[in-house]
């Protein structure tokens, strides 16, 4: 396990070299993430229109290479605003609504309220009602529109400048959250630094391993506690399966993984105790349940034997942990974008 953790930090540090070797295949924009955000300031549109607008923004950032979950840190955002330029009723059976919309797009730092770039495009849509007309117009926003591409490219350079010029503050914030045991936030911030900001990325990458260790070790202790409680309830096959729910979530690289192996060993011994006094019909059923339970332990222990299968994928593992943990957290981003609409 110590060897695996050393490989983790080594992979973080040398990844800069690996990225440089791949520059011919990857553009800078692929390493800068911009998150779609549809604010409440857009009034008089239905929920379905809002959702279509959110999906269109996601399509735009994906098409232009800026998509990707940043986990807990969604600092840089693309924000729309819509104004109705014309609204007409088109005669016919049925009558239709025709809308001409001015769609403003803003990209910037939503946390400190700095707008980096913006553009306006005009689109039209027709539908049997106003909602359908809005959706039709939104579909006509092209992800490869030159003005939109330029806005994103302009914002990209500003985002890179942000990391280059504020790296010391970013690292200080990471350390502050780590010291306060806000480990998920610290990991998210460390993982959010794009590789294209080479110097800052290298500094942030060095922070990832110790934070990751603290997270999986804290989780391991809690999961082991719950597994032991589950097992102690009955020390039978049902209790064993309940304990397995917690045990399979423990990371093999965590410091208390040996406690998992000890508990698994104890459970397997208990499951194999003499059953001679059990009636044949019960014994047959219990033997089946014993075999099923033992499969759970074999599955858990297999995680350790499979460690070498992902030793070269540590960075992606960190990212996945960050993203999965972020999904389970309540979103707390409060964006300061009121001035963007003026």
TANORCOR-V540263 format. One record per helix or strand of 3 or more residues. SS is the DSSP state (H for helix, E for strand). FROM is the first residue (numbers start at 1). LEN is the number of residues. If there is no record, write none. Layout:
BEGIN
ss = <SS | SS>
from = <FROM | FROM>
len = <LEN | LEN>
END
This chain:
BEGIN
ss = <H | H | E | H | E | E | E | H | H | H | H | H | H | H | H | H | H | H>
from = <2 | 28 | 35 | 47 | 76 | 96 | 114 | 130 | 146 | 167 | 183 | 198 | 237 | 257 | 280 | 307 | 314 | 338>
len = <20 | 4 | 3 | 17 | 15 | 14 | 14 | 10 | 20 | 13 | 10 | 37 | 11 | 15 | 26 | 4 | 14 | 4>
END
